[in-house]
Each structure stands twice: as C-alpha cells, then as structure tokens.
Amino acid sequence: MKKILIVGGGGYVGTELTQKLLKNNYVTVYDLFYFNWLIKNKNKVKNSERLFLIKKDILEVNKKDFKDIEIVCDLAGIANDPSSDLNKKYSTKINYEARYKFAKIAKESGVKRYIFNSTCSIYGFNKKKVFEKSKINPLSCYAKAVQKAERKIYLLKSKEFKVNILRNATLYGFSNSMRFDLVINLFTYLLLKNKNIFIDGDGKQSRPFLSVQDISRMYLHIIQTQPKSFIVNALSFSTNIYDLTNKIIKIIKKPKTLVKFNLEKKDHRNYNVGSKNFKKYFKNFKFTDLGKDIKKMIKNIKKLNLRPNIKTIRVKFYKKKLSRLKY
Ligand SMILES: NC(=O)c1ccc[n+]([C@@H]2O[C@H](COP(=O)([O-])OP(=O)(O)OC[C@H]3O[C@@H](n4cnc5c(N)ncnc54)[C@H](O)[C@@H]3O)[C@@H](O)[C@H]2O)c1
C-alpha cells in the first residue's frame, strides 16, 4: 500500500480518483474543498479509514504536508478558461506559481513521483494534428499558466523524482463532485431536459475527449506500473463539436432536438490531438464507452437531482469567490 497525496482531490476528477485509489492505498486529500462532497461523505466512502483530509490552500504548503508521502497527484487549480479570466493575476498565481512551488517542495521533501494533470488546451489553435512533441500554442490565461507549470515541473524530474505529465482532453462523465461546464455533460443534461442545443461558432472546431473514469484509471495504471518520467496526451477520441452533438443525440435517442449555431460567439480553440507515447506507457489500456458513460451520468442526474448551478458551473462559483479576494 502506497501513501498518496492528492492535491485538488476534492474536485470533479479528484473525488473519483480518491475513491479509486483508496482500494489499495492510503490517500490524503489536500484541498480547500470549494466543492465539498468528500467532506460531507467522508464516512460513507469505502475504505474511509485510509482517507485523510487536509483543508488548506496550496499557497500555504510546507514540507510537513509531505511527511511519509511517496506519490503526489496534482489536480489543484482554477480549472477552466472563463473562471481563470475572472482574475488573471490570481489564477496565474494558483495555476502556475503555486502548483510549481507545490511540486518543488514535494521533491525537496522526498516524494518519489509527481503526477501532474495538465491540459490539451495548451495546443490552442492548430491546423495540423498535434502530438506530444508538436508546437504548443496556449491561447488563454488558463492554458498559458498550466503550460508554464507543466514545463517547470517537468524540469524537476530526476532518477529519484519521477514526473508524469498527463495532458488531459476535455473530460466528461459522472463524478460525485459534478461539473456541467464540460461540453458532453452539459449537452447530456440539456437533452435530458428536452432543451435545444446551442453550439458556439460553426461546430467544426475539433476537440479531444476522455472519460473522468479513464483519467482516474490512468493514474492507477501509473501507480501500479511505476514508469519513468513522461509526457502523454490523455484522450480516448477526437471529434468536432457538431459530430459530437449528433453522437449524444443518438445515444440519448432525442432525434427531434434542434441544434443551433451561435456564429457570433466564435470558439477559437481547435485542436486535433493524437498521442505517440500513450501505447508505450499504457499497454492494454481499454477506454470506457461513451454511450455507457452517458447512460450512467443520466441515471445519476435523475437520482441525485443534479443541475447546472453555482456548485457545478465553475465560473459561477469563482465569480462569487473571487469577488471577495483582493488581488
Ligand atoms: N475537467 C476537465 O475537463 C479538465 C481538462 C483538462 C485538464 N484539467 C485539469 O485537471 C485538474 C482537475 O480538474 P477538475 O475538473 O477536477 O477541476 P475542479 O475545479 O473540479 O477541481 C479543482 C480543485 O482544486 C481546488 N482548489 C482550487 N484552488 C485551490 C487552492 N488555492 N488551494 C487548494 N485547493 C484549491 C478546488 O477546491 C477543487 O477541488 C485541473 O488542474 C484542471 O486544470 C481538467
């Protein structure tokens, strides 16, 4: 059993990852718990006797936080473009400076492996298909900050301190700390409620996708196989937004849905992503099925009465939160 610290582990990805890793490990979640499902449900989580929660800002990290910790999974931050744009100075401080400092102190404290959740949006607008060694082109404040953090954290790698960078595609699927500001999740919700779909731009923008269950399983795979340091694009499929919409309509069986285009709101992010490294480090990895994940999400939306609100739309939450911060 390993001792793992998940920073940002109370969020959309972290809540699922924490539950997966608890099966065979001790897990400490270090988070401000802006989204508090784990705090509220700590005792209901399986193997909760191995779960420890630290409510703390990443800006306040110190060596004591890493006592006996072997592996850090880094998911912390202000996790999308519109939320980061609300206060660029503060979000750069968190998404770049604080995340880098966190990794540096982890290394100095004897942590052996650092798994960093990066983003495919660092490729920005790119006409050609991009791979791990392609030129990056981060467009937003969010993508620029994460890319800087990724670059400097990767430079920390050594024989004793392995660094694994997972450049995440846009994620989708049910999490106990749900997000409806992710395109597949939002469109699923809207279709379920018999609403029309509005696509920003002409829908031809290409985007990679990955299930939140798959990213959690990728962490598990790294922890089990102990690979050397690497950078990997983490995606299961790429598609343009129009085709994606039709796929979801087909899965949910809502053929009469009206799909409209908001041509004034152009979406400049367009990246068709592949991976040259994935198979090398994730042998025999099987991705989950989009249809299966969407059906599971629908079941939980109904059962838990989930909906887009301040807890599930990050920009709504940060609008309120950041208005109180002086930066
Ligand atoms: N969800 C996606 O589609 C996606 C895609 C690509 C990359 N990522 C990256 O994956 C990571 C996790 O994404 P997510 O969807 O789970 O986001 P999330 O917003 O659900 O989770 C982020 C977590 O960070 C915590 N946090 C924020 N500021 C903090 C601070 N100052 N100190 C301590 N904790 C703080 C929040 O409380 C939250 O639990 C992020 O770094 C994000 O950039 C996510």
The ligand as a Tripos MOL2 file, in Angstrom:
@<TRIPOS>MOLECULE
LIG
   44    48     1     0     0
SMALL
NO_CHARGES

@<TRIPOS>ATOM
      1 N1        -12.1370   18.7450  -16.1620 N.am      1 LIG1
      2 C1        -11.5140   18.8120  -17.3290 C.2       1 LIG1
      3 O1        -12.1050   18.6640  -18.4200 O.2       1 LIG1
      4 C2        -10.0310   19.0500  -17.3630 C.ar      1 LIG1
      5 C3         -9.4060   19.0250  -18.6100 C.ar      1 LIG1
      6 C4         -8.0480   19.2660  -18.6760 C.ar      1 LIG1
      7 C5         -7.3280   19.4990  -17.5160 C.ar      1 LIG1
      8 N2         -7.9530   19.5200  -16.3190 N.ar      1 LIG1
      9 C6         -7.1490   19.8020  -15.1170 C.3       1 LIG1
     10 O2         -7.4000   18.8160  -14.1350 O.3       1 LIG1
     11 C7         -7.3870   19.3730  -12.8380 C.3       1 LIG1
     12 C8         -8.6590   18.9950  -12.1120 C.3       1 LIG1
     13 O3         -9.7880   19.4470  -12.8390 O.3       1 LIG1
     14 P1        -11.2350   19.3410  -12.2420 P.3       1 LIG1
     15 O4        -12.1640   19.2940  -13.3800 O.co2     1 LIG1
     16 O5        -11.2620   18.2620  -11.2170 O.co2     1 LIG1
     17 O6        -11.3760   20.7700  -11.5460 O.3       1 LIG1
     18 P2        -12.1790   21.1640  -10.2120 P.3       1 LIG1
     19 O7        -12.4230   22.6270  -10.2790 O.co2     1 LIG1
     20 O8        -13.3380   20.2860  -10.0380 O.co2     1 LIG1
     21 O9        -11.1270   20.8190   -9.0750 O.3       1 LIG1
     22 C9        -10.0660   21.6680   -8.7100 C.3       1 LIG1
     23 C10        -9.8510   21.5280   -7.2190 C.3       1 LIG1
     24 O10        -8.8240   22.4540   -6.8230 O.3       1 LIG1
     25 C11        -9.1930   23.0190   -5.5730 C.3       1 LIG1
     26 N3         -8.5070   24.2870   -5.3950 N.ar      1 LIG1
     27 C12        -8.6540   25.4120   -6.1410 C.ar      1 LIG1
     28 N4         -7.8590   26.3740   -5.6660 N.ar      1 LIG1
     29 C13        -7.1850   25.8610   -4.5940 C.ar      1 LIG1
     30 C14        -6.2310   26.3730   -3.6920 C.ar      1 LIG1
     31 N5         -5.7920   27.6270   -3.7810 N.pl3     1 LIG1
     32 N6         -5.7560   25.5530   -2.7230 N.ar      1 LIG1
     33 C15        -6.2070   24.2910   -2.5950 C.ar      1 LIG1
     34 N7         -7.1240   23.7430   -3.4350 N.ar      1 LIG1
     35 C16        -7.6100   24.5290   -4.4190 C.ar      1 LIG1
     36 C17       -10.6970   23.1480   -5.6230 C.3       1 LIG1
     37 O11       -11.2680   23.2080   -4.3330 O.3       1 LIG1
     38 C18       -11.1000   21.8900   -6.3910 C.3       1 LIG1
     39 O12       -11.3990   20.8310   -5.5190 O.3       1 LIG1
     40 C19        -7.1970   20.8700  -13.0150 C.3       1 LIG1
     41 O13        -5.8650   21.1870  -12.7570 O.3       1 LIG1
     42 C20        -7.5270   21.1230  -14.4650 C.3       1 LIG1
     43 O14        -6.7830   22.1870  -14.9840 O.3       1 LIG1
     44 C21        -9.2880   19.2860  -16.2130 C.ar      1 LIG1
@<TRIPOS>BOND
     1     1     2 1
     2     2     3 2
     3     2     4 1
     4     4     5 ar
     5     4    44 ar
     6     5     6 ar
     7     6     7 ar
     8     7     8 ar
     9     8     9 1
    10     8    44 ar
    11     9    10 1
    12     9    42 1
    13    10    11 1
    14    11    12 1
    15    11    40 1
    16    12    13 1
    17    13    14 1
    18    14    15 2
    19    14    16 1
    20    14    17 1
    21    17    18 1
    22    18    19 2
    23    18    20 1
    24    18    21 1
    25    21    22 1
    26    22    23 1
    27    23    24 1
    28    23    38 1
    29    24    25 1
    30    25    26 1
    31    25    36 1
    32    26    27 ar
    33    26    35 ar
    34    27    28 ar
    35    28    29 ar
    36    29    30 ar
    37    29    35 ar
    38    30    31 1
    39    30    32 ar
    40    32    33 ar
    41    33    34 ar
    42    34    35 ar
    43    36    37 1
    44    36    38 1
    45    38    39 1
    46    40    41 1
    47    40    42 1
    48    42    43 1
@<TRIPOS>SUBSTRUCTURE
     1 LIG1         1 GROUP 0 **** ****
